[in-house]
Amino acid sequence: MRESHNFEPRILELQETKNYLRSFNFFRKYVLNEWEDAFYVDAHARRYIETLKLLPALQPTSRVLELGAIPYHMTILLTKHLNYKVDTINFYEVESAAVPRHRIESSLYQESYEFENRAVNVERDPFPFDDASFDAVLCCEILEHLLLNPSQMLYETHRVLRPGGFLLITTPNVLQWKNVFALLKGQNIYDHYRGNGMYGRHNREYSVEELKDLLIANNFAPEQIVTRNVYGAELINRVPFGFSNRRDNIFALARATDEARMAYPPRLFFSMEQHRNVVRPEITMGINETGQLGRGWHEFEQSSVGFRWTRQRAEFFLKKANAQLIKLNLCCSHPDAADSPVELNLTVNNCKLEKVCLADHNWHEAAFHLREPEKDSTLRCQLDVSRTWVPREQISSDDERDLGVAVNRAWAE
């Protein structure tokens, strides 16, 4: 919420930015640190300015989401100087700042702002906003802190963006010259262990190509990816030859394309099928199933729809309080299904439900009714197929897999 100041639609110069932001009291008020307001501003002011330069001109009063907003410096610049409506998510808590709302003031400029303190673990939790709510999302200096699943953050970002909306990411460049020289001197480039929690340190930094791969896999079309020296020597920004991907920070602007998708490029991820993160009442294969599948599944395939084959028993997990119904969009391809229907049994939280039979090769919406509303919001579902088949044994095929049924989607109502 913005209070008591006039709108100036412009980006401030460096010294003006420093003077302005130093005057706000977030760290003095919530961290009880007298010197960190000025220290943090001096360290990050050049990055703030470069970020605002890369952000496309949006319509006045456009709605913007900022991830990792504390200490709200970028939020204030977006609100006051670009006149955008900004919502915020704070990724990890400053311990003494754990209050419902943060109010920060500048006595020098006679300005005050109040922001809702939404604490969300962006690599685990859904964002508390409806689909297609924002024109742009800023993710500044967050990606490098994530431990396990940046694709969850990108999936939720895509979901809350309007079609064609912008994502702007800034993150340290792992291939910056400082790191190259450190390795040549036999020094380690990994961040220190930190007392402010597992998200306080840089857990994984990226190269330009890695970040590009991550964006494209998750249905973001990069429009501009550049590196800038915003912490080290500014002279490097004016020497293009040999330095284009060696500056200290990456700035990436991308548009949301197609539908939200949670994907894991192999150069960045391994064994994600073992990851468990049950947060959604619905999963669609090839879109958002990672974290909500258990044992008993083959790899994702794409035909007219995306799907995964089960084995004879397959597990999946859904999240919905007071669920009364589990539905699956599925089909079987057993050559003899018409003569010998395939039976499906679903067990939810150890309660076995009525069976469903499939006698053709069409896609069906199978509904399994719970005997009473399930009080536990986490639904552990076990699908048992009466019999499987191996294509190589029954048709002309090299496929030796043991196939149950193909599942495109599963959801709870």
Beta strands, then each sheet from edge to edge (+ up, - down):
strand 1: 2-3
strand 2: 63-67
strand 3: 85-89
strand 4: 101-106
strand 5: 111-116
strand 6: 134-140
strand 7: 161-172
strand 8: 220-228
strand 9: 249-256
strand 10: 282-284
strand 11: 297-302
strand 12: 306-310
strand 13: 313-319
strand 14: 323-331
strand 15: 342-348
strand 16: 351-352
strand 17: 356-358
strand 18: 364-374
strand 19: 378-385
strand 20: 406-412
sheet 1: 1+ 5- 4+
sheet 2: 3+ 2+ 6+ 7+ 9- 8+
sheet 3: 10+ 20- 12+ 11-
sheet 4: 10+ 20- 14+ 18-
sheet 5: 13+ 19- 15+ 16-
sheet 6: 13+ 19- 15+ 17-
end
